[in-house]
Amino acid sequence: MTQQSESTSTTTTSSSSSSMDADEPVSSSVPAGGTGTPLAAPRPLGERRLWPRSFADRLTAPLPGLSGFARFAREGALRPGPEGLADIPRLPYEPAPLPRVDTQTVAVSWAGHASWVIRIGGLTVLTDPVWSRKILGTPARVTPVGVPWSELPRIDAVVISHNHYDHLDAPTLRRLPRDTPVFVPAALGDWFRRRRFTRVTELDWWEAAELSGVRFDFVPAHHWSKRSLHDTCRTLWGGWILTAPDGRRVYFAGDTGYGHWFTRIGNRYPGIDLALLPIGAYEPRWWLSDVHCNPEEAVRAAQDLGARRMAPMHWATFVLSVEPVLEPLTRVREAWERAGLAREDLWDLPVGASQVLD
């Protein structure tokens, strides 16, 4: 498929919005079907932009202070105990060949954690690709990668939600051709350009770009960013709405806590067909509730979004927190049933499985 050419010569200046006025798109010329709220006109691909030094004003909750770290040192735990790890052999892992698709197909395949292979509008898009066995600061994967790298088709685009190591994995990205289009949060483009990626598009919240008829909108999340000791909130974080030429929409949340952004995203992008939402890494709540949904909150987020279906992610791959490894699946199924939602609309896929949107 022929991909849109990109502009690499334009440099524009962007200023950071507060979390209140970040609701509004920078430009507004594309209607948002049914709400009267206009969407931002697509920005040029590969546009060079100047960003503020910090995005700390976008935080929806303060980061832990000294008292929080002191409490964590006293009572915190990083991993579940032996009983919580006992179910690792029962984690759902069912790798299968990727489905056959054409330009009209929308399909998702879960490689594990927040890594999806999304087929949409004739494109193959990777989300937060992490094919490494181990990432910095965590034990090795507890399930293998669900989609072998050798079985991937040509990758047409990559979207990144934020710069944490379990979402931005340098060894995996080194496997990609350097002319692969990448869509990243504001101020993260230099990280890719230093690694000689040539087609890097940075977006602020509520901004969009378009590639071969597929629209990529960057939307807010309740999270933060940090990759080293001295770069807290220096780059933005968020999720992505992918819209096919026929209007079908897939929402990839990245990493996020629960909060007001879900309703606002759903209002601006009505008719989300599938929401890929995180359900793991949530205990202890006093430490993680601002930045990671628990399973019940993920179901509530799907409802706030108005999403027709939900596919859980961000569990069954890396052990990042205290809850027992199988608990997220049990709890999300129970929450879905309590909400009175149709069981077939919860796509609780095993690692390696795929589903095609009808």
C-alpha positions as CSV (number, residue, x, y, z in Angstrom):
1,M,0.0,0.0,0.0
2,T,1.3,3.4,-0.9
3,Q,1.9,5.5,2.2
4,Q,1.4,9.2,2.5
5,S,4.6,11.3,2.1
6,E,5.7,13.2,5.1
7,S,6.9,16.7,5.7
8,T,10.3,16.9,7.5
9,S,11.1,20.5,6.9
10,T,8.4,22.3,8.9
11,T,9.2,23.4,12.5
12,T,6.4,24.8,14.6
13,T,6.2,26.0,18.1
14,S,3.8,24.3,20.5
15,S,2.9,25.4,24.0
16,S,1.8,23.3,26.9
17,S,-1.9,23.5,27.8
18,S,-3.1,23.1,31.4
19,S,-5.1,20.0,32.1
20,M,-8.3,22.1,31.9
21,D,-7.8,23.7,28.5
22,A,-6.2,20.5,27.1
23,D,-9.8,19.5,26.3
24,E,-9.8,21.6,23.2
25,P,-8.3,20.6,19.9
26,V,-5.6,22.9,18.4
27,S,-7.4,23.0,15.1
28,S,-11.0,22.2,14.4
29,S,-12.3,21.4,10.9
30,V,-13.3,17.7,10.9
31,P,-16.7,16.9,12.5
32,A,-16.8,14.3,15.2
33,G,-19.9,12.5,14.0
34,G,-22.9,13.1,16.0
35,T,-21.6,15.4,18.8
36,G,-21.1,18.7,17.1
37,T,-17.6,18.8,18.6
38,P,-15.0,19.2,15.8
39,L,-11.9,17.1,15.6
40,A,-8.5,18.5,14.9
41,A,-7.5,18.6,11.2
42,P,-4.7,16.1,10.6
43,R,-1.2,17.6,11.1
44,P,1.6,17.0,8.5
45,L,3.4,13.7,9.0
46,G,7.0,14.1,10.3
47,E,6.5,17.7,11.3
48,R,9.3,19.1,13.5
49,R,8.0,20.9,16.5
50,L,9.2,22.7,19.6
51,W,7.7,21.6,22.9
52,P,7.7,22.9,26.4
53,R,10.3,21.6,28.8
54,S,7.8,19.9,31.0
55,F,4.3,18.4,30.9
56,A,3.8,18.2,34.6
57,D,0.8,20.6,34.3
58,R,-1.0,17.7,32.5
59,L,-0.9,15.4,35.6
60,T,-4.4,14.7,37.0
61,A,-2.9,13.6,40.3
62,P,0.3,14.6,42.1
63,L,3.2,12.1,41.9
64,P,4.2,10.4,45.2
65,G,6.2,12.7,47.5
66,L,8.6,11.8,50.2
67,S,5.9,10.6,52.5
68,G,4.6,8.2,49.9
69,F,8.0,6.8,49.3
70,A,8.6,6.4,53.0
71,R,5.3,4.5,53.3
72,F,6.3,2.3,50.4
73,A,9.6,1.6,52.0
74,R,7.8,0.6,55.2
75,E,5.0,-1.5,53.9
76,G,5.2,-1.7,50.1
77,A,5.7,-4.9,48.1
78,L,6.7,-5.1,44.5
79,R,5.6,-8.6,43.7
80,P,3.0,-11.1,44.9
81,G,4.0,-13.8,47.3
82,P,4.3,-17.5,46.3
83,E,0.6,-18.0,46.5
84,G,0.0,-15.1,44.1
85,L,2.5,-16.5,41.6
86,A,1.2,-20.1,41.8
87,D,-1.2,-19.6,38.9
88,I,1.5,-18.6,36.4
89,P,1.1,-22.0,34.5
90,R,-2.6,-21.2,34.2
91,L,-2.2,-17.8,32.5
92,P,-4.0,-18.0,29.1
93,Y,-1.5,-18.4,26.3
94,E,-2.8,-19.7,23.0
95,P,-0.7,-18.5,20.1
96,A,-2.2,-18.9,16.7
97,P,-1.6,-17.6,13.1
98,L,-2.6,-14.0,12.4
99,P,-6.0,-13.8,10.7
100,R,-6.2,-13.2,7.0
101,V,-7.2,-9.7,6.3
102,D,-8.0,-7.3,3.5
103,T,-8.4,-3.5,3.3
104,Q,-11.9,-3.7,4.8
105,T,-10.8,-5.8,7.8
106,V,-10.3,-4.6,11.4
107,A,-8.6,-7.2,13.5
108,V,-6.5,-7.2,16.7
109,S,-4.0,-9.8,17.9
110,W,-2.6,-9.7,21.5
111,A,1.2,-10.2,21.7
112,G,1.1,-9.6,25.4
113,H,1.2,-6.7,27.9
114,A,0.2,-3.5,25.9
115,S,1.6,-4.9,22.5
116,W,-1.1,-5.4,19.9
117,V,-1.0,-6.1,16.2
118,I,-3.9,-4.0,14.8
119,R,-5.0,-4.5,11.2
120,I,-7.0,-1.5,10.1
121,G,-7.7,0.1,6.7
122,G,-5.1,-2.1,5.1
123,L,-2.4,-1.1,7.5
124,T,-0.6,-3.2,10.1
125,V,0.0,-1.2,13.3
126,L,1.9,-2.1,16.4
127,T,1.1,-0.6,19.7
128,D,3.8,-0.2,22.4
129,P,5.8,-3.1,20.9
130,V,7.7,-5.1,23.5
131,W,9.1,-8.3,22.1
132,S,11.9,-8.5,24.7
133,R,12.0,-11.3,27.2
134,K,13.0,-8.9,30.0
135,I,12.7,-5.2,30.5
136,L,14.7,-3.0,32.9
137,G,13.7,-3.3,36.6
138,T,11.3,-6.3,36.2
139,P,11.5,-10.1,36.2
140,A,11.4,-11.8,32.9
141,R,8.1,-12.4,31.1
142,V,5.8,-15.0,32.6
143,T,4.3,-15.8,29.2
144,P,6.1,-15.9,25.9
145,V,5.4,-13.3,23.2
146,G,2.1,-14.3,21.6
147,V,3.1,-13.4,18.1
148,P,6.6,-14.4,16.9
149,W,8.4,-11.5,15.3
150,S,9.2,-13.7,12.3
151,E,5.4,-14.1,11.6
152,L,4.6,-10.4,11.5
153,P,3.6,-8.9,8.1
154,R,5.3,-5.7,7.1
155,I,4.7,-3.1,9.8
156,D,3.1,0.0,8.4
157,A,3.1,2.1,11.6
158,V,3.9,2.1,15.3
159,V,2.1,4.0,18.0
160,I,3.7,4.7,21.4
161,S,1.7,5.7,24.5
162,H,4.5,6.9,26.7
163,N,8.2,6.3,27.5
164,H,8.1,3.8,30.4
165,Y,10.3,0.8,29.7
166,D,7.5,-1.7,29.6
167,H,5.9,0.4,26.7
168,L,8.9,1.8,24.9
169,D,11.4,-1.0,24.3
170,A,14.6,-0.1,22.5
171,P,15.7,-3.6,21.6
172,T,12.3,-4.3,19.9
173,L,12.2,-1.1,18.0
174,R,15.7,-1.8,16.7
175,R,14.2,-4.6,14.7
176,L,12.1,-2.2,12.6
177,P,13.2,-0.6,9.4
178,R,14.2,3.0,10.2
179,D,11.7,4.4,7.7
180,T,8.7,2.8,9.6
181,P,6.2,5.6,10.4
182,V,6.0,6.1,14.2
183,F,3.4,8.1,16.0
184,V,4.5,9.3,19.5
185,P,3.5,11.7,22.3
186,A,4.8,15.3,22.3
187,A,8.5,15.7,22.9
188,L,9.3,12.0,22.5
189,G,10.3,12.4,18.8
190,D,14.0,13.1,19.6
191,W,14.3,9.7,21.2
192,F,13.4,8.1,17.9
193,R,15.4,10.5,15.7
194,R,18.5,9.7,17.8
195,R,18.0,6.1,16.8
196,R,17.8,7.2,13.1
197,F,14.0,6.8,12.6
198,T,13.1,9.1,9.8
199,R,9.3,9.2,9.8
200,V,8.4,10.4,13.3
201,T,5.2,12.3,14.0
202,E,4.7,13.9,17.5
203,L,1.3,14.9,18.6
204,D,-0.3,16.7,21.6
205,W,-3.6,15.6,23.1
206,W,-6.5,15.9,20.8
207,E,-4.3,16.2,17.7
208,A,-4.3,13.8,14.8
209,A,-2.4,12.7,11.7
210,E,-3.4,10.5,8.8
211,L,-1.6,7.7,7.0
212,S,-3.0,6.0,4.0
213,G,-6.6,6.9,5.0
214,V,-6.3,5.8,8.6
215,R,-6.6,8.5,11.2
216,F,-4.4,8.5,14.3
217,D,-5.7,10.7,17.2
218,F,-3.7,11.1,20.3
219,V,-5.9,11.4,23.4
220,P,-5.3,12.1,27.1
221,A,-4.6,9.5,29.8
222,H,-4.3,9.6,33.6
223,H,-0.6,8.7,33.8
224,W,2.9,10.3,33.7
225,S,6.3,9.8,32.0
226,K,9.8,9.1,33.2
227,R,12.7,7.1,31.8
228,S,15.7,8.3,33.8
229,L,16.4,10.2,37.0
230,H,16.1,13.6,35.5
231,D,13.3,13.5,32.9
232,T,10.1,13.2,34.9
233,C,7.2,14.4,32.8
234,R,9.5,15.8,30.1
235,T,7.5,13.9,27.4
236,L,3.7,13.6,27.1
237,W,1.7,10.4,27.7
238,G,-1.7,9.3,26.3
239,G,-3.7,6.8,24.3
240,W,-4.6,6.5,20.6
241,I,-7.8,6.4,18.6
242,L,-7.3,4.6,15.2
243,T,-10.1,5.3,12.8
244,A,-10.5,3.3,9.6
245,P,-11.6,4.9,6.3
246,D,-15.1,3.4,6.9
247,G,-15.3,5.1,10.3
248,R,-14.7,2.0,12.5
249,R,-12.7,3.0,15.6
250,V,-10.2,1.2,17.9
251,Y,-9.1,2.9,21.1
252,F,-5.8,1.9,22.6
253,A,-5.5,3.3,26.1
254,G,-1.8,2.7,26.8
255,D,-1.3,3.0,30.5
256,T,-3.9,4.9,32.6
257,G,-5.7,5.3,35.8
258,Y,-9.4,5.8,35.9
259,G,-10.9,9.3,35.6
260,H,-12.7,12.0,33.7
261,W,-10.8,11.6,30.4
262,F,-12.8,8.5,29.4
263,T,-16.1,10.3,29.2
264,R,-14.5,13.2,27.3
265,I,-12.9,10.8,24.8
266,G,-16.1,9.0,24.3
267,N,-18.0,12.2,23.7
268,R,-15.4,13.4,21.2
269,Y,-15.1,10.1,19.4
270,P,-18.5,8.4,19.4
271,G,-19.0,4.9,18.2
272,I,-15.7,3.3,19.5
273,D,-16.0,-0.3,18.3
274,L,-13.3,-1.7,20.5
275,A,-11.5,-0.4,23.6
276,L,-8.1,-2.0,24.5
277,L,-8.0,-1.2,28.2
278,P,-5.4,-2.1,30.9
279,I,-6.6,-4.3,33.8
280,G,-3.4,-5.2,35.6
281,A,-0.6,-3.8,37.8
282,Y,-3.0,-2.1,40.3
283,E,-2.0,-3.2,43.8
284,P,-1.4,-1.6,46.3
285,R,-4.2,0.8,45.4
286,W,-2.8,3.6,47.6
287,W,0.3,3.6,45.4
288,L,-1.1,2.8,42.0
289,S,-4.7,3.9,41.7
290,D,-3.9,7.3,40.1
291,V,-2.0,5.7,37.2
292,H,-3.3,2.1,36.7
293,C,-7.0,1.0,36.4
294,N,-8.1,-2.0,38.3
295,P,-10.4,-4.4,36.5
296,E,-13.6,-2.8,37.8
297,E,-12.4,0.6,36.8
298,A,-11.5,-0.7,33.3
299,V,-15.1,-1.9,32.8
300,R,-16.4,1.5,34.0
301,A,-14.0,3.2,31.6
302,A,-15.4,1.1,28.7
303,Q,-18.9,2.2,29.6
304,D,-17.8,5.9,29.9
305,L,-16.2,5.6,26.5
306,G,-19.4,4.2,25.0
307,A,-17.3,1.4,23.6
308,R,-19.1,-1.5,22.0
309,R,-16.5,-4.0,23.0
310,M,-13.5,-4.2,25.4
311,A,-10.3,-6.2,25.2
312,P,-8.3,-6.4,28.4
313,M,-4.5,-5.9,28.3
314,H,-1.6,-5.0,30.6
315,W,-1.7,-8.3,32.5
316,A,-0.4,-11.9,32.2
317,T,2.9,-10.8,30.8
318,F,5.1,-9.0,33.3
319,V,4.7,-9.2,37.1
320,L,4.7,-5.5,37.9
321,S,2.7,-5.3,41.2
322,V,1.2,-7.2,44.1
323,E,-2.1,-8.7,43.0
324,P,-2.1,-12.5,42.2
325,V,-1.3,-13.1,38.6
326,L,-4.7,-14.5,37.6
327,E,-6.8,-12.1,39.6
328,P,-7.2,-9.4,36.9
329,L,-9.0,-11.9,34.6
330,T,-11.3,-13.2,37.3
331,R,-12.2,-9.7,38.4
332,V,-12.8,-8.2,35.0
333,R,-15.2,-11.0,34.1
334,E,-17.1,-10.6,37.3
335,A,-17.3,-6.8,36.8
336,W,-18.5,-7.2,33.2
337,E,-21.2,-9.5,34.3
338,R,-22.3,-7.3,37.2
339,A,-22.5,-4.4,34.8
340,G,-25.0,-6.4,32.7
341,L,-23.0,-6.3,29.6
342,A,-23.1,-8.9,26.9
343,R,-20.5,-11.6,27.5
344,E,-19.6,-11.8,23.8
345,D,-18.5,-8.1,23.9
346,L,-15.7,-8.8,26.4
347,W,-12.8,-10.0,24.3
348,D,-10.7,-11.5,27.1
349,L,-8.2,-13.0,24.7
350,P,-5.4,-15.3,25.6
351,V,-1.9,-14.1,24.8
352,G,-1.4,-14.8,21.1
353,A,-5.0,-14.9,20.2
354,S,-6.8,-12.7,17.6
355,Q,-10.3,-11.3,17.0
356,V,-11.8,-9.8,13.9
357,L,-14.3,-7.0,14.2
358,D,-17.6,-7.7,12.4
